């Protein structure tokens, strides 16, 4: 990767690009050589001009009437989305969700390398899940620094969310991936990504009730 | 619950309300009796007038200078968000994420009652996780209908996402909760909620690279 400061890409584009990637990976697996934005548009129900605009963010050009080379497009998408670099991460809270993330081999394909987990339960210390060791939470600061982890994944009960976030930032992580429904606050320089699955439920229920 | 057709609440409000709920639940657990929108605003860094506007969606009134009764506000938020009704759901794909969802006791507190799971792996049929049985995927249609499940949770590998969605809709579910990065399509009446955790990673990485 080049090391210039990258531009802030609008979030809607960053949310669409992984759809294209998932589709292009399917095409590569079934041996397709080329794909056009029209074909992606038809399959994913996204406007073709929107797709062409999104893909113009990448350093790739399609060929007239043939489209993009599938393996190259997959590679460029992965690179652009940061999935080909390794980001060191720790999990705090080795409950069912924390364990599932540790065991999800998919995350490393998406550039997330979980190196350690922490929990307050002494019975969990010494265990490992998906090959990732669990340590007592008291060792967190030292181990995060030692490992040079930049991402802290928060899967603790909601009442410990903010104090966990504070401790992770203090230990040096640059980004918090918050799976609790609590709205965290942190210094300006810290990135917070909220993935509260419960909030998604509220939206889904409302759409179901209102008949869409 | 009343059975009138509910209004379509704007998604940003539906995403903020669970933050208020998580905070109000904390307050109730620590024994606080009243909370004002000013206090919520200070704690969650959301504009106080925005909070007042969001809470005006609920059938509740705060008292001047005292604010809202904490247990009542919690109850009204849970009710409004659909968390106090039971929505029957099935999980398709009992891999690490599927199992984690089955074992997550939090989901039932948020109104989601997972009644069965399905997997193509014959070794998983007959197992149960968090008390929820796993069945062969061939039994899906019959069991979804029998259970009257309205929500289908998709945690299969990406190449099976669309065919799983089609089968769930055919079996009668009204909403699909898609955890794969694939962009599903379905008939107009079907609600699709996308929770691709990998898409969140792309946004987080970009924010980290660009120095926020």
Interface residues (C-beta under 8 A of the other chain):
Chain A: X5 X6 X7 X8 X9 X11 X14 X15 X17 X18 X19 X21 X22 X23 X25 X26 X29 X44 X45 X46 X81 X82 X83 X85 X87 X96 X97 X99 X100 X103 X104 X106 X107 X110 X111 X112 X130 X150 X151 X158 X159 X174 X175 X177 X180 X181 X182 X183 X185 X188 X189 X191 X193 X195 X196 X197 X198 X199 X200 X201 X202 X203 X204 X205 X206 X207 X208 X209 X210 X211 X212
Chain B: X5 X6 X7 X8 X9 X11 X14 X15 X17 X18 X19 X21 X22 X23 X25 X26 X29 X44 X45 X46 X81 X82 X83 X85 X87 X96 X97 X99 X100 X103 X104 X106 X107 X110 X111 X112 X130 X150 X151 X158 X159 X174 X175 X177 X180 X181 X182 X183 X185 X188 X189 X191 X193 X195 X196 X197 X198 X199 X200 X201 X202 X203 X204 X205 X206 X207 X208 X209 X210 X211 X212
